[in-house]
Amino acid sequence: MSPDLRQLRYFVAVAEESSYTRAAERLLVSQQSLSQQIALLERMLGAKLFDRDTRGTSLTAIGALFLPEARAVLDRADEAVNVVARAVRGEVGSLRLAFLATTTNHLLPPIVRTVRRRLPGIRLTTEWTTIADLVEGVLKGRYDVAFTRPPLVAGLETRTLISEPVCAVLPEDHPLAGRSELTLGELAGERWVLTPRSSWQPWHDAFDRSFRTAGFTPDVVQRDANVQGLLGLVAAGVGITRLARSARDLRRTGVVFVPLAGEFVPTEMVWSSGNTSPALHGLLDVVTELAASTDLTESG
């Protein structure tokens, strides 16, 4: 049989107070109960821990050896309780974050910096990926939180962090490159470069609706799954495309971003409704506060 934590606390109190009476007062227990537990501890260990005489109570040689060990056990127990309490508050744990490739550049740095500063006990791993892998990863528990753009699918919890203009991306020598704003209908006669339909059908369904509303079907001359590839095609004069304004940070030369009138796209924080991790909800709160106080489209 091993001593329990109560017996160790009683022993340490008596050792520090050099008095059963003062130790009992400190612990808010009766002196009789305290004496009984110390006697039980001594029988369990097979050693005398205290000498008591008219001058008071003092540790025996064995008691002096046992004191730092007892303190270490109590400190470790307190530390374990503190870890659990912090975990319940969402202050410790590990989380896996996924970023849509087009959001990584401007979202990952400020989010990771802020979470590490505010919640240093949470270990973060990050990955950037495609929309299809991102959604599947959240639904299957491979990622705890993802940062992406709608439309998505059922089964996900979402929270909008930012909304930014959608822009027509034109070669810098395009006749409309100097405009401060365009309508989608003004681009009806252009050649387009877009992502493959297989990349994420919900996006392309939304694109189709917006093109129909503008009165035309785009002449798509080439497709590329990579946004930087699309920007390169635009710079080369192959065609034009449409992207969120923050994508301009991915290429500074050869292209011009012109806002499309009335078109905006949100960026959402996404997680599974079945994920009950306290660490997750701590991160959600921190990132929400960050988005309310910082322009995340500019802060990366």
Secondary structure as UniProt FT lines:
FT   HELIX           5..17
FT   HELIX           20..27
FT   HELIX           31..45
FT   STRAND          50..53
FT   TURN            54..55
FT   STRAND          56..59
FT   HELIX           61..88
FT   TURN            89..90
FT   STRAND          92..100
FT   HELIX           101..118
FT   STRAND          121..129
FT   HELIX           131..139
FT   TURN            140..141
FT   STRAND          145..148
FT   TURN            154..155
FT   STRAND          156..171
FT   TURN            172..173
FT   TURN            175..178
FT   HELIX           184..187
FT   TURN            188..189
FT   STRAND          191..194
FT   HELIX           197..199
FT   HELIX           201..214
FT   STRAND          219..223
FT   HELIX           227..235
FT   TURN            236..237
FT   STRAND          240..244
FT   HELIX           245..250
FT   STRAND          255..272
FT   TURN            273..274
FT   HELIX           278..293
FT   TURN            296..298
//
